[in-house]
Amino acid sequence: MTRHAEPTAEELDGIDPHVFHRRWAILATMCLSLVLIVATVSSVNVAIPSLSKSALRPTDTQVLWIIDAYALVFAALLLPAGAIGDRFGRKGALLTGLVIFASASAASAFMGHATALIACRAIMGIGAALIMPSTLSLLQSAFPRRERAKAIAVWAGFAGAGAAIGPLIGGILLAHFWYGSVFFVSVPIAAVAFVASWILAPSSREASAHPLDLASARCCPSSGSPRCSRPSSKAPSAVGAAPSWSAGSCWPRRRSPASCSTSGAPQSRCWN
């Protein structure tokens, strides 16, 4: 019976040996979590006709919010959620995000009012914002530098695959089940990802915790509002308010040494 040679210190590159041996299983788990939240962005689009004819009887504006509430909250909270994971623990943030995401997905499938469904979709966005940055950060904690680029490339490839898989799975489900199945299918997948992450993912957090940069998050949400998707008499005032909003958001970020979003991001040690 042959035994595999133990990795050298150079091969480990500071990675815990137990984590190093299961790094590819960790990558598979992180990719599963990523595909889940990315596919959810696009899968609901194929459910629009069924939603419009359902007992919810949503208005056109409510349909827009049902579609966009998830992506809007997801994008708005992505930066601060990543900072929370760095500060308090990435594994904990991932597990918390999966629980929030699965719970809101299950509730979305059975909601009897359009407004309640919009709220559940927004809560799903909170979970997704905790999941996505944690998956990438945990890969950096599991892979040595020489393999890190390969792992991140695989991770990014699955993100693209998730966007393509979403409408496909949604169409198959809608051909056999009710519109809520598009939401409920996420529950068992999230459960598998939770168990695998609990067992495999390493505990990881930033050694030097910085204050949370909430100012950066203010730059994201206004651009994705579905109310901006059609002409409105409020458009001129919104355009006039945009420079003030940007100035109010960017000034604190320029002054903050721990900004989540800066023009110097590519020079950050996190990119090396």
Beta strands, then each sheet from edge to edge (+ up, - down):
end
